[in-house]
Amino acid sequence: MSKNLLEQLRQVTVVVADTGDIQAIEKFKPQDATTNPSLITAAAQMPEYQEIVDQTLLQAKKDAGAKATQAQIVSLAFDRLAVAFGLKILQIIPGRVSTEVDARLSYDTEATLTKARDLIAQYKAAGIGRDRVLIKIATTWEGIRAAEILEKEGIHCNLTLLFGLHQAIACAEAGVTLISPFVGRILDWYKKDTGRDSYPAAEDPGVLSVTKIYNYYKKFGYKTEVMGASFRNFGEITELAGSDLLTISPSLLAELQATVGELPRKLDPAKAANLEIEKISVDKDTFDKMHAADRMATNKLDEGIKGFTKALEDLEKLLAGRLVRLEGEVVASH
């Protein structure tokens, strides 16, 4: 009897769960997991996670001190909540969890470094080593420079919001552990730009972008891992079978698990080694020129940072509202 597609995919690719929902992670048992503010916001509104959120807020209020503003308490609570969900996830998965640096720091190397080191310190205090955490940073030039410094300190990074080959090459040259090229968001942009309703999976612009990056890395022996992300459909995943990792939503994991058939390997280091590919060295000037010439990457990076920022602001509003309610409950109980 044929195996389902998820079982076959796991034989050639590390499967990562793209969710902050602990129950979904328990169900699909991925190797790794990744979170971001919008995923944490969704999880924070589920009844089963109310206790984690409330305890984190009250502890942040206590630790911030009597003079702390609501904004300071909420900011501290967000980082702690990201780590709290990360710790819960690490109890279930054997691999690594990705925890995101505040997207508002995407163009500030020093602030990104400070935030990343603080997140790692929180994990360390909870008994989690650096080998089990990836610090997630947007793939701006400033973000890549922060990641290069962090990697030299033994702090591993996952560079996100990656849309172009120039971003991928700069990450590899900086010695970044892992990149997350956004397949579905690339498709979204091309559909809007061309007016097309759909693309066959093998011609999907997001699939082609990740395939190009994967082949470049394998051709030139870069150690940076490629993790395709942000999938819109099932076909995008099957076309990238063989990628180092793929981070997949629970709904698409369920679809893969429910489908029986053959899953051929599409990405292969042996095939990449024989391809004719030009090597490009990416300094800041080259990065800026290539980025400016790539309308899709320019649009989607900017839009992605704004989107992650809005998700973070929405989460902060949610936490601020919860804090007010908790403070009212504390007053009422005295």
Secondary structure as GFF3:
##gff-version 3
##sequence-region A 1 334
A	DSSP	alpha_helix	5	12	.	.	.	ID=ss1
A	DSSP	beta_strand	14	18	.	.	.	ID=ss2
A	DSSP	alpha_helix	22	28	.	.	.	ID=ss3
A	DSSP	beta_strand	32	34	.	.	.	ID=ss4
A	DSSP	alpha_helix	37	44	.	.	.	ID=ss5
A	DSSP	three_ten_helix	47	49	.	.	.	ID=ss6
A	DSSP	alpha_helix	50	64	.	.	.	ID=ss7
A	DSSP	alpha_helix	70	90	.	.	.	ID=ss8
A	DSSP	beta_strand	97	100	.	.	.	ID=ss9
A	DSSP	three_ten_helix	103	105	.	.	.	ID=ss10
A	DSSP	alpha_helix	109	125	.	.	.	ID=ss11
A	DSSP	three_ten_helix	130	132	.	.	.	ID=ss12
A	DSSP	beta_strand	133	138	.	.	.	ID=ss13
A	DSSP	alpha_helix	141	152	.	.	.	ID=ss14
A	DSSP	beta_strand	157	162	.	.	.	ID=ss15
A	DSSP	alpha_helix	165	173	.	.	.	ID=ss16
A	DSSP	beta_strand	178	181	.	.	.	ID=ss17
A	DSSP	alpha_helix	183	194	.	.	.	ID=ss18
A	DSSP	three_ten_helix	201	203	.	.	.	ID=ss19
A	DSSP	alpha_helix	205	219	.	.	.	ID=ss20
A	DSSP	beta_strand	225	228	.	.	.	ID=ss21
A	DSSP	alpha_helix	234	239	.	.	.	ID=ss22
A	DSSP	beta_strand	245	248	.	.	.	ID=ss23
A	DSSP	alpha_helix	250	258	.	.	.	ID=ss24
A	DSSP	alpha_helix	269	273	.	.	.	ID=ss25
A	DSSP	alpha_helix	284	293	.	.	.	ID=ss26
A	DSSP	alpha_helix	295	333	.	.	.	ID=ss27
###
